[in-house]
Amino acid sequence: MLAGGGGAFKTGRALDFRKNKSDDSDPGISHSNLLVSIMNLLGDPRTTVQQDGKNYCSDPITLT
């Protein structure tokens, strides 16, 4: 659950990032993509998160 972010992104909605909406086992978009998107809203310009040189974000999510 996220708060309004000072109007930085649209609230009052539920987002489903699974690629196949009818498949509950579909992992969908990486949680890291959401974290990078939140970092961007807070002014952090990074486009990925890394651990041991491996990227864990394919693309930030558009939250607006």
N, CA, C, O and CB atoms as a CASP TS submission, in Angstrom:
PFRMAT TS
TARGET T0000
AUTHOR 0000-0000-0000
METHOD Language model
MODEL 1
PARENT N/A
ATOM      1  N   MET     1       0.847  -1.164   0.000  1.00  0.00           N
ATOM      2  CA  MET     1       0.000   0.000   0.000  1.00  0.00           C
ATOM      3  C   MET     1       0.896   1.231   0.000  1.00  0.00           C
ATOM      4  O   MET     1       1.878   1.301   0.738  1.00  0.00           O
ATOM      5  CB  MET     1      -0.965  -0.004   1.215  1.00  0.00           C
ATOM      6  N   LEU     2       0.544   2.190  -0.831  1.00  0.00           N
ATOM      7  CA  LEU     2       1.311   3.422  -0.944  1.00  0.00           C
ATOM      8  C   LEU     2       0.410   4.613  -0.691  1.00  0.00           C
ATOM      9  O   LEU     2      -0.777   4.589  -1.016  1.00  0.00           O
ATOM     10  CB  LEU     2       1.974   3.532  -2.325  1.00  0.00           C
ATOM     11  N   ALA     3       0.984   5.656  -0.108  1.00  0.00           N
ATOM     12  CA  ALA     3       0.236   6.897   0.103  1.00  0.00           C
ATOM     13  C   ALA     3       0.325   7.752  -1.153  1.00  0.00           C
ATOM     14  O   ALA     3       0.909   7.331  -2.152  1.00  0.00           O
ATOM     15  CB  ALA     3       0.776   7.675   1.338  1.00  0.00           C
ATOM     16  N   GLY     4      -0.242   8.932  -1.109  1.00  0.00           N
ATOM     17  CA  GLY     4      -0.348   9.785  -2.282  1.00  0.00           C
ATOM     18  C   GLY     4       0.947  10.311  -2.831  1.00  0.00           C
ATOM     19  O   GLY     4       0.988  10.678  -4.005  1.00  0.00           O
ATOM     20  N   GLY     5       1.996  10.372  -2.067  1.00  0.00           N
ATOM     21  CA  GLY     5       3.276  10.862  -2.573  1.00  0.00           C
ATOM     22  C   GLY     5       3.233  12.325  -2.976  1.00  0.00           C
ATOM     23  O   GLY     5       3.952  12.746  -3.883  1.00  0.00           O
ATOM     24  N   GLY     6       2.381  13.111  -2.295  1.00  0.00           N
ATOM     25  CA  GLY     6       2.285  14.526  -2.613  1.00  0.00           C
ATOM     26  C   GLY     6       1.768  14.781  -4.020  1.00  0.00           C
ATOM     27  O   GLY     6       2.119  15.788  -4.634  1.00  0.00           O
ATOM     28  N   GLY     7       0.941  13.887  -4.535  1.00  0.00           N
ATOM     29  CA  GLY     7       0.396  14.039  -5.872  1.00  0.00           C
ATOM     30  C   GLY     7       1.308  13.521  -6.971  1.00  0.00           C
ATOM     31  O   GLY     7       1.030  13.721  -8.153  1.00  0.00           O
ATOM     32  N   ALA     8       2.399  12.856  -6.593  1.00  0.00           N
ATOM     33  CA  ALA     8       3.366  12.374  -7.587  1.00  0.00           C
ATOM     34  C   ALA     8       2.824  11.205  -8.404  1.00  0.00           C
ATOM     35  O   ALA     8       3.263  10.987  -9.533  1.00  0.00           O
ATOM     36  CB  ALA     8       4.657  11.958  -6.899  1.00  0.00           C
ATOM     37  N   PHE     9       1.878  10.453  -7.851  1.00  0.00           N
ATOM     38  CA  PHE     9       1.267   9.374  -8.618  1.00  0.00           C
ATOM     39  C   PHE     9      -0.194   9.229  -8.251  1.00  0.00           C
ATOM     40  O   PHE     9      -0.624   9.629  -7.169  1.00  0.00           O
ATOM     41  CB  PHE     9       2.006   8.056  -8.385  1.00  0.00           C
ATOM     42  N   LYS    10      -0.946   8.653  -9.161  1.00  0.00           N
ATOM     43  CA  LYS    10      -2.387   8.512  -9.018  1.00  0.00           C
ATOM     44  C   LYS    10      -2.724   7.498  -7.917  1.00  0.00           C
ATOM     45  O   LYS    10      -2.163   6.402  -7.885  1.00  0.00           O
ATOM     46  CB  LYS    10      -3.018   8.084 -10.357  1.00  0.00           C
ATOM     47  N   THR    11      -3.627   7.862  -7.033  1.00  0.00           N
ATOM     48  CA  THR    11      -4.030   6.977  -5.940  1.00  0.00           C
ATOM     49  C   THR    11      -5.433   6.430  -6.200  1.00  0.00           C
ATOM     50  O   THR    11      -6.068   6.755  -7.203  1.00  0.00           O
ATOM     51  CB  THR    11      -3.983   7.726  -4.583  1.00  0.00           C
ATOM     52  N   GLY    12      -5.896   5.599  -5.280  1.00  0.00           N
ATOM     53  CA  GLY    12      -7.253   5.081  -5.355  1.00  0.00           C
ATOM     54  C   GLY    12      -7.439   3.996  -6.402  1.00  0.00           C
ATOM     55  O   GLY    12      -8.517   3.877  -6.985  1.00  0.00           O
ATOM     56  N   ARG    13      -6.412   3.211  -6.645  1.00  0.00           N
ATOM     57  CA  ARG    13      -6.515   2.141  -7.627  1.00  0.00           C
ATOM     58  C   ARG    13      -5.658   0.962  -7.190  1.00  0.00           C
ATOM     59  O   ARG    13      -4.720   1.115  -6.408  1.00  0.00           O
ATOM     60  CB  ARG    13      -6.089   2.636  -9.027  1.00  0.00           C
ATOM     61  N   ALA    14      -5.989  -0.198  -7.697  1.00  0.00           N
ATOM     62  CA  ALA    14      -5.182  -1.396  -7.478  1.00  0.00           C
ATOM     63  C   ALA    14      -4.536  -1.746  -8.805  1.00  0.00           C
ATOM     64  O   ALA    14      -5.194  -1.728  -9.845  1.00  0.00           O
ATOM     65  CB  ALA    14      -6.045  -2.593  -6.923  1.00  0.00           C
ATOM     66  N   LEU    15      -3.253  -2.065  -8.774  1.00  0.00           N
ATOM     67  CA  LEU    15      -2.519  -2.383  -9.997  1.00  0.00           C
ATOM     68  C   LEU    15      -2.142  -3.855  -9.993  1.00  0.00           C
ATOM     69  O   LEU    15      -1.661  -4.382  -8.989  1.00  0.00           O
ATOM     70  CB  LEU    15      -1.256  -1.496 -10.133  1.00  0.00           C
ATOM     71  N   ASP    16      -2.359  -4.504 -11.106  1.00  0.00           N
ATOM     72  CA  ASP    16      -2.023  -5.921 -11.265  1.00  0.00           C
ATOM     73  C   ASP    16      -0.958  -6.016 -12.347  1.00  0.00           C
ATOM     74  O   ASP    16      -1.238  -5.759 -13.518  1.00  0.00           O
ATOM     75  CB  ASP    16      -3.293  -6.787 -11.633  1.00  0.00           C
ATOM     76  N   PHE    17       0.249  -6.380 -11.969  1.00  0.00           N
ATOM     77  CA  PHE    17       1.373  -6.398 -12.898  1.00  0.00           C
ATOM     78  C   PHE    17       1.694  -7.785 -13.427  1.00  0.00           C
ATOM     79  O   PHE    17       2.760  -7.999 -14.006  1.00  0.00           O
ATOM     80  CB  PHE    17       2.582  -5.830 -12.234  1.00  0.00           C
ATOM     81  N   ARG    18       0.772  -8.738 -13.232  1.00  0.00           N
ATOM     82  CA  ARG    18       0.996 -10.058 -13.819  1.00  0.00           C
ATOM     83  C   ARG    18       0.849  -9.958 -15.328  1.00  0.00           C
ATOM     84  O   ARG    18      -0.005  -9.227 -15.830  1.00  0.00           O
ATOM     85  CB  ARG    18       0.009 -11.109 -13.236  1.00  0.00           C
ATOM     86  N   LYS    19       1.676 -10.688 -16.041  1.00  0.00           N
ATOM     87  CA  LYS    19       1.577 -10.704 -17.502  1.00  0.00           C
ATOM     88  C   LYS    19       0.323 -11.450 -17.954  1.00  0.00           C
ATOM     89  O   LYS    19      -0.335 -11.051 -18.916  1.00  0.00           O
ATOM     90  CB  LYS    19       2.831 -11.351 -18.119  1.00  0.00           C
ATOM     91  N   ASN    20       0.000 -12.537 -17.249  1.00  0.00           N
ATOM     92  CA  ASN    20      -1.191 -13.322 -17.556  1.00  0.00           C
ATOM     93  C   ASN    20      -2.146 -13.165 -16.382  1.00  0.00           C
ATOM     94  O   ASN    20      -1.993 -13.841 -15.365  1.00  0.00           O
ATOM     95  CB  ASN    20      -0.842 -14.839 -17.819  1.00  0.00           C
ATOM     96  N   LYS    21      -3.114 -12.295 -16.510  1.00  0.00           N
ATOM     97  CA  LYS    21      -4.011 -11.941 -15.402  1.00  0.00           C
ATOM     98  C   LYS    21      -4.821 -13.129 -14.884  1.00  0.00           C
ATOM     99  O   LYS    21      -5.274 -13.105 -13.740  1.00  0.00           O
ATOM    100  CB  LYS    21      -4.957 -10.845 -15.839  1.00  0.00           C
ATOM    101  N   SER    22      -5.012 -14.155 -15.692  1.00  0.00           N
ATOM    102  CA  SER    22      -5.811 -15.296 -15.250  1.00  0.00           C
ATOM    103  C   SER    22      -4.969 -16.388 -14.585  1.00  0.00           C
ATOM    104  O   SER    22      -5.502 -17.418 -14.173  1.00  0.00           O
ATOM    105  CB  SER    22      -6.560 -15.880 -16.427  1.00  0.00           C
ATOM    106  N   ASP    23      -3.662 -16.166 -14.481  1.00  0.00           N
ATOM    107  CA  ASP    23      -2.756 -17.184 -13.924  1.00  0.00           C
ATOM    108  C   ASP    23      -2.182 -16.670 -12.603  1.00  0.00           C
ATOM    109  O   ASP    23      -1.288 -15.823 -12.600  1.00  0.00           O
ATOM    110  CB  ASP    23      -1.601 -17.530 -14.934  1.00  0.00           C
ATOM    111  N   ASP    24      -2.695 -17.180 -11.482  1.00  0.00           N
ATOM    112  CA  ASP    24      -2.238 -16.728 -10.171  1.00  0.00           C
ATOM    113  C   ASP    24      -0.792 -17.099  -9.882  1.00  0.00           C
ATOM    114  O   ASP    24      -0.193 -16.538  -8.965  1.00  0.00           O
ATOM    115  CB  ASP    24      -3.120 -17.299  -9.102  1.00  0.00           C
ATOM    116  N   SER    25      -0.211 -18.031 -10.639  1.00  0.00           N
ATOM    117  CA  SER    25       1.186 -18.405 -10.408  1.00  0.00           C
ATOM    118  C   SER    25       2.153 -17.529 -11.218  1.00  0.00           C
ATOM    119  O   SER    25       3.368 -17.651 -11.066  1.00  0.00           O
ATOM    120  CB  SER    25       1.398 -19.880 -10.762  1.00  0.00           C
ATOM    121  N   ASP    26       1.625 -16.651 -12.074  1.00  0.00           N
ATOM    122  CA  ASP    26       2.461 -15.751 -12.876  1.00  0.00           C
ATOM    123  C   ASP    26       3.093 -14.713 -11.962  1.00  0.00           C
ATOM    124  O   ASP    26       2.376 -13.956 -11.307  1.00  0.00           O
ATOM    125  CB  ASP    26       1.630 -15.059 -14.000  1.00  0.00           C
ATOM    126  N   PRO    27       4.436 -14.659 -11.901  1.00  0.00           N
ATOM    127  CA  PRO    27       5.082 -13.700 -10.996  1.00  0.00           C
ATOM    128  C   PRO    27       4.983 -12.258 -11.477  1.00  0.00           C
ATOM    129  O   PRO    27       5.130 -11.339 -10.672  1.00  0.00           O
ATOM    130  CB  PRO    27       6.532 -14.063 -10.820  1.00  0.00           C
ATOM    131  N   GLY    28       4.739 -12.037 -12.755  1.00  0.00           N
ATOM    132  CA  GLY    28       4.592 -10.684 -13.267  1.00  0.00           C
ATOM    133  C   GLY    28       5.885  -9.891 -13.208  1.00  0.00           C
ATOM    134  O   GLY    28       6.976 -10.454 -13.293  1.00  0.00           O
ATOM    135  N   ILE    29       5.753  -8.591 -13.063  1.00  0.00           N
ATOM    136  CA  ILE    29       6.894  -7.686 -13.056  1.00  0.00           C
ATOM    137  C   ILE    29       7.617  -7.789 -11.713  1.00  0.00           C
ATOM    138  O   ILE    29       6.988  -7.971 -10.670  1.00  0.00           O
ATOM    139  CB  ILE    29       6.443  -6.227 -13.329  1.00  0.00           C
ATOM    140  N   SER    30       8.925  -7.671 -11.752  1.00  0.00           N
ATOM    141  CA  SER    30       9.747  -7.770 -10.554  1.00  0.00           C
ATOM    142  C   SER    30       9.400  -6.702  -9.519  1.00  0.00           C
ATOM    143  O   SER    30       9.133  -5.550  -9.863  1.00  0.00           O
ATOM    144  CB  SER    30      11.206  -7.665 -10.924  1.00  0.00           C
ATOM    145  N   HIS    31       9.408  -7.097  -8.265  1.00  0.00           N
ATOM    146  CA  HIS    31       9.212  -6.163  -7.148  1.00  0.00           C
ATOM    147  C   HIS    31      10.257  -5.056  -7.198  1.00  0.00           C
ATOM    148  O   HIS    31       9.991  -3.928  -6.784  1.00  0.00           O
ATOM    149  CB  HIS    31       9.285  -6.905  -5.791  1.00  0.00           C
ATOM    150  N   SER    32      11.435  -5.374  -7.702  1.00  0.00           N
ATOM    151  CA  SER    32      12.502  -4.384  -7.817  1.00  0.00           C
ATOM    152  C   SER    32      12.108  -3.239  -8.752  1.00  0.00           C
ATOM    153  O   SER    32      12.521  -2.099  -8.539  1.00  0.00           O
ATOM    154  CB  SER    32      13.784  -5.047  -8.315  1.00  0.00           C
ATOM    155  N   ASN    33      11.312  -3.536  -9.787  1.00  0.00           N
ATOM    156  CA  ASN    33      10.845  -2.475 -10.685  1.00  0.00           C
ATOM    157  C   ASN    33      10.012  -1.455  -9.913  1.00  0.00           C
ATOM    158  O   ASN    33      10.142  -0.250 -10.131  1.00  0.00           O
ATOM    159  CB  ASN    33      10.019  -3.070 -11.850  1.00  0.00           C
ATOM    160  N   LEU    34       9.161  -1.936  -9.012  1.00  0.00           N
ATOM    161  CA  LEU    34       8.354  -1.032  -8.188  1.00  0.00           C
ATOM    162  C   LEU    34       9.244  -0.217  -7.256  1.00  0.00           C
ATOM    163  O   LEU    34       9.030   0.984  -7.092  1.00  0.00           O
ATOM    164  CB  LEU    34       7.316  -1.825  -7.372  1.00  0.00           C
ATOM    165  N   LEU    35      10.232  -0.854  -6.647  1.00  0.00           N
ATOM    166  CA  LEU    35      11.129  -0.137  -5.741  1.00  0.00           C
ATOM    167  C   LEU    35      11.904   0.953  -6.466  1.00  0.00           C
ATOM    168  O   LEU    35      12.067   2.051  -5.933  1.00  0.00           O
ATOM    169  CB  LEU    35      12.097  -1.108  -5.080  1.00  0.00           C
ATOM    170  N   VAL    36      12.384   0.669  -7.674  1.00  0.00           N
ATOM    171  CA  VAL    36      13.097   1.685  -8.456  1.00  0.00           C
ATOM    172  C   VAL    36      12.148   2.828  -8.811  1.00  0.00           C
ATOM    173  O   VAL    36      12.552   3.990  -8.785  1.00  0.00           O
ATOM    174  CB  VAL    36      13.705   1.064  -9.745  1.00  0.00           C
ATOM    175  N   SER    37      10.915   2.522  -9.138  1.00  0.00           N
ATOM    176  CA  SER    37       9.936   3.561  -9.455  1.00  0.00           C
ATOM    177  C   SER    37       9.689   4.480  -8.259  1.00  0.00           C
ATOM    178  O   SER    37       9.588   5.696  -8.421  1.00  0.00           O
ATOM    179  CB  SER    37       8.619   2.927  -9.907  1.00  0.00           C
ATOM    180  N   ILE    38       9.593   3.908  -7.071  1.00  0.00           N
ATOM    181  CA  ILE    38       9.404   4.709  -5.860  1.00  0.00           C
ATOM    182  C   ILE    38      10.645   5.548  -5.593  1.00  0.00           C
ATOM    183  O   ILE    38      10.531   6.713  -5.213  1.00  0.00           O
ATOM    184  CB  ILE    38       9.093   3.804  -4.644  1.00  0.00           C
ATOM    185  N   MET    39      11.832   4.969  -5.788  1.00  0.00           N
ATOM    186  CA  MET    39      13.072   5.747  -5.623  1.00  0.00           C
ATOM    187  C   MET    39      13.086   6.932  -6.580  1.00  0.00           C
ATOM    188  O   MET    39      13.491   8.030  -6.198  1.00  0.00           O
ATOM    189  CB  MET    39      14.317   4.856  -5.861  1.00  0.00           C
ATOM    190  N   ASN    40      12.646   6.721  -7.824  1.00  0.00           N
ATOM    191  CA  ASN    40      12.597   7.800  -8.808  1.00  0.00           C
ATOM    192  C   ASN    40      11.642   8.901  -8.371  1.00  0.00           C
ATOM    193  O   ASN    40      11.947  10.082  -8.536  1.00  0.00           O
ATOM    194  CB  ASN    40      12.180   7.257 -10.171  1.00  0.00           C
ATOM    195  N   LEU    41      10.480   8.529  -7.811  1.00  0.00           N
ATOM    196  CA  LEU    41       9.532   9.529  -7.321  1.00  0.00           C
ATOM    197  C   LEU    41      10.126  10.373  -6.199  1.00  0.00           C
ATOM    198  O   LEU    41       9.753  11.531  -6.013  1.00  0.00           O
ATOM    199  CB  LEU    41       8.260   8.853  -6.837  1.00  0.00           C
ATOM    200  N   LEU    42      11.053   9.779  -5.458  1.00  0.00           N
ATOM    201  CA  LEU    42      11.703  10.490  -4.353  1.00  0.00           C
ATOM    202  C   LEU    42      12.945  11.242  -4.802  1.00  0.00           C
ATOM    203  O   LEU    42      13.664  11.808  -3.979  1.00  0.00           O
ATOM    204  CB  LEU    42      12.072   9.516  -3.253  1.00  0.00           C
ATOM    205  N   GLY    43      13.201  11.250  -6.111  1.00  0.00           N
ATOM    206  CA  GLY    43      14.313  12.024  -6.646  1.00  0.00           C
ATOM    207  C   GLY    43      15.595  11.256  -6.907  1.00  0.00           C
ATOM    208  O   GLY    43      16.587  11.844  -7.337  1.00  0.00           O
ATOM    209  N   ASP    44      15.596   9.969  -6.657  1.00  0.00           N
ATOM    210  CA  ASP    44      16.781   9.144  -6.905  1.00  0.00           C
ATOM    211  C   ASP    44      16.805   8.760  -8.385  1.00  0.00           C
ATOM    212  O   ASP    44      15.837   8.171  -8.865  1.00  0.00           O
ATOM    213  CB  ASP    44      16.786   7.864  -5.993  1.00  0.00           C
ATOM    214  N   PRO    45      17.870   9.070  -9.125  1.00  0.00           N
ATOM    215  CA  PRO    45      17.890   8.838 -10.565  1.00  0.00           C
ATOM    216  C   PRO    45      18.242   7.412 -11.002  1.00  0.00           C
ATOM    217  O   PRO    45      18.264   7.130 -12.200  1.00  0.00           O
ATOM    218  CB  PRO    45      18.847   9.766 -11.178  1.00  0.00           C
ATOM    219  N   ARG    46      18.513   6.521 -10.066  1.00  0.00           N
ATOM    220  CA  ARG    46      18.910   5.162 -10.457  1.00  0.00           C
ATOM    221  C   ARG    46      17.825   4.466 -11.280  1.00  0.00           C
ATOM    222  O   ARG    46      16.633   4.708 -11.087  1.00  0.00           O
ATOM    223  CB  ARG    46      19.229   4.328  -9.213  1.00  0.00           C
ATOM    224  N   THR    47      18.250   3.614 -12.184  1.00  0.00           N
ATOM    225  CA  THR    47      17.313   2.872 -13.029  1.00  0.00           C
ATOM    226  C   THR    47      17.325   1.378 -12.742  1.00  0.00           C
ATOM    227  O   THR    47      16.602   0.615 -13.382  1.00  0.00           O
ATOM    228  CB  THR    47      17.635   3.108 -14.485  1.00  0.00           C
ATOM    229  N   THR    48      18.136   0.962 -11.790  1.00  0.00           N
ATOM    230  CA  THR    48      18.205  -0.455 -11.437  1.00  0.00           C
ATOM    231  C   THR    48      18.701  -0.603 -10.002  1.00  0.00           C
ATOM    232  O   THR    48      19.280   0.325  -9.437  1.00  0.00           O
ATOM    233  CB  THR    48      19.130  -1.226 -12.415  1.00  0.00           C
ATOM    234  N   VAL    49      18.472  -1.756  -9.431  1.00  0.00           N
ATOM    235  CA  VAL    49      19.093  -2.124  -8.160  1.00  0.00           C
ATOM    236  C   VAL    49      19.980  -3.323  -8.455  1.00  0.00           C
ATOM    237  O   VAL    49      19.645  -4.156  -9.297  1.00  0.00           O
ATOM    238  CB  VAL    49      18.015  -2.448  -7.034  1.00  0.00           C
ATOM    239  N   GLN    50      21.096  -3.412  -7.772  1.00  0.00           N
ATOM    240  CA  GLN    50      22.058  -4.479  -8.037  1.00  0.00           C
ATOM    241  C   GLN    50      22.484  -5.171  -6.758  1.00  0.00           C
ATOM    242  O   GLN    50      22.487  -4.585  -5.676  1.00  0.00           O
ATOM    243  CB  GLN    50      23.275  -3.929  -8.757  1.00  0.00           C
ATOM    244  N   GLN    51      22.842  -6.426  -6.915  1.00  0.00           N
ATOM    245  CA  GLN    51      23.483  -7.180  -5.845  1.00  0.00           C
ATOM    246  C   GLN    51      24.504  -8.090  -6.512  1.00  0.00           C
ATOM    247  O   GLN    51      24.177  -8.846  -7.427  1.00  0.00           O
ATOM    248  CB  GLN    51      22.435  -8.003  -4.986  1.00  0.00           C
ATOM    249  N   ASP    52      25.721  -8.007  -6.053  1.00  0.00           N
ATOM    250  CA  ASP    52      26.814  -8.807  -6.611  1.00  0.00           C
ATOM    251  C   ASP    52      26.927  -8.620  -8.131  1.00  0.00           C
ATOM    252  O   ASP    52      27.197  -9.577  -8.857  1.00  0.00           O
ATOM    253  CB  ASP    52      26.604 -10.293  -6.279  1.00  0.00           C
ATOM    254  N   GLY    53      26.722  -7.397  -8.604  1.00  0.00           N
ATOM    255  CA  GLY    53      26.858  -7.082 -10.015  1.00  0.00           C
ATOM    256  C   GLY    53      25.698  -7.501 -10.902  1.00  0.00           C
ATOM    257  O   GLY    53      25.748  -7.298 -12.115  1.00  0.00           O
ATOM    258  N   LYS    54      24.649  -8.084 -10.317  1.00  0.00           N
ATOM    259  CA  LYS    54      23.495  -8.519 -11.095  1.00  0.00           C
ATOM    260  C   LYS    54      22.371  -7.493 -10.967  1.00  0.00           C
ATOM    261  O   LYS    54      22.020  -7.092  -9.857  1.00  0.00           O
ATOM    262  CB  LYS    54      23.015  -9.916 -10.631  1.00  0.00           C
ATOM    263  N   ASN    55      21.796  -7.059 -12.118  1.00  0.00           N
ATOM    264  CA  ASN    55      20.678  -6.114 -12.114  1.00  0.00           C
ATOM    265  C   ASN    55      19.384  -6.817 -11.741  1.00  0.00           C
ATOM    266  O   ASN    55      19.126  -7.939 -12.177  1.00  0.00           O
ATOM    267  CB  ASN    55      20.535  -5.437 -13.484  1.00  0.00           C
ATOM    268  N   TYR    56      18.573  -6.148 -10.929  1.00  0.00           N
ATOM    269  CA  TYR    56      17.283  -6.706 -10.526  1.00  0.00           C
ATOM    270  C   TYR    56      16.124  -5.812 -10.920  1.00  0.00           C
ATOM    271  O   TYR    56      15.099  -5.793 -10.238  1.00  0.00           O
ATOM    272  CB  TYR    56      17.259  -6.939  -9.036  1.00  0.00           C
ATOM    273  N   CYS    57      16.269  -5.071 -12.009  1.00  0.00           N
ATOM    274  CA  CYS    57      15.178  -4.239 -12.491  1.00  0.00           C
ATOM    275  C   CYS    57      15.259  -4.174 -14.003  1.00  0.00           C
ATOM    276  O   CYS    57      16.301  -3.823 -14.556  1.00  0.00           O
ATOM    277  CB  CYS    57      15.229  -2.817 -11.868  1.00  0.00           C
ATOM    278  N   SER    58      14.183  -4.505 -14.668  1.00  0.00           N
ATOM    279  CA  SER    58      14.176  -4.443 -16.125  1.00  0.00           C
ATOM    280  C   SER    58      13.737  -3.073 -16.613  1.00  0.00           C
ATOM    281  O   SER    58      14.211  -2.608 -17.650  1.00  0.00           O
ATOM    282  CB  SER    58      13.262  -5.520 -16.700  1.00  0.00           C
ATOM    283  N   ASP    59      12.852  -2.425 -15.895  1.00  0.00           N
ATOM    284  CA  ASP    59      12.332  -1.102 -16.244  1.00  0.00           C
ATOM    285  C   ASP    59      11.525  -0.570 -15.071  1.00  0.00           C
ATOM    286  O   ASP    59      10.753  -1.312 -14.465  1.00  0.00           O
ATOM    287  CB  ASP    59      11.461  -1.157 -17.537  1.00  0.00           C
ATOM    288  N   PRO    60      11.695   0.719 -14.740  1.00  0.00           N
ATOM    289  CA  PRO    60      10.803   1.289 -13.733  1.00  0.00           C
ATOM    290  C   PRO    60       9.352   1.245 -14.224  1.00  0.00           C
ATOM    291  O   PRO    60       9.098   1.217 -15.428  1.00  0.00           O
ATOM    292  CB  PRO    60      11.219   2.743 -13.399  1.00  0.00           C
ATOM    293  N   ILE    61       8.425   1.239 -13.298  1.00  0.00           N
ATOM    294  CA  ILE    61       6.987   1.181 -13.600  1.00  0.00           C
ATOM    295  C   ILE    61       6.446   2.611 -13.626  1.00  0.00           C
ATOM    296  O   ILE    61       6.819   3.423 -12.780  1.00  0.00           O
ATOM    297  CB  ILE    61       6.210   0.302 -12.543  1.00  0.00           C
ATOM    298  N   THR    62       5.594   2.923 -14.562  1.00  0.00           N
ATOM    299  CA  THR    62       4.947   4.228 -14.599  1.00  0.00           C
ATOM    300  C   THR    62       3.819   4.244 -13.590  1.00  0.00           C
ATOM    301  O   THR    62       2.852   3.497 -13.736  1.00  0.00           O
ATOM    302  CB  THR    62       4.421   4.556 -16.017  1.00  0.00           C
ATOM    303  N   LEU    63       3.922   5.079 -12.570  1.00  0.00           N
ATOM    304  CA  LEU    63       2.929   5.129 -11.505  1.00  0.00           C
ATOM    305  C   LEU    63       2.001   6.324 -11.613  1.00  0.00           C
ATOM    306  O   LEU    63       1.114   6.489 -10.775  1.00  0.00           O
ATOM    307  CB  LEU    63       3.613   5.151 -10.176  1.00  0.00           C
ATOM    308  N   THR    64       2.180   7.146 -12.607  1.00  0.00           N
ATOM    309  CA  THR    64       1.349   8.352 -12.725  1.00  0.00           C
ATOM    310  C   THR    64       0.136   8.121 -13.576  1.00  0.00           C
ATOM    311  O   THR    64      -0.663   9.037 -13.773  1.00  0.00           O
ATOM    312  CB  THR    64       2.146   9.489 -13.296  1.00  0.00           C
TER
END
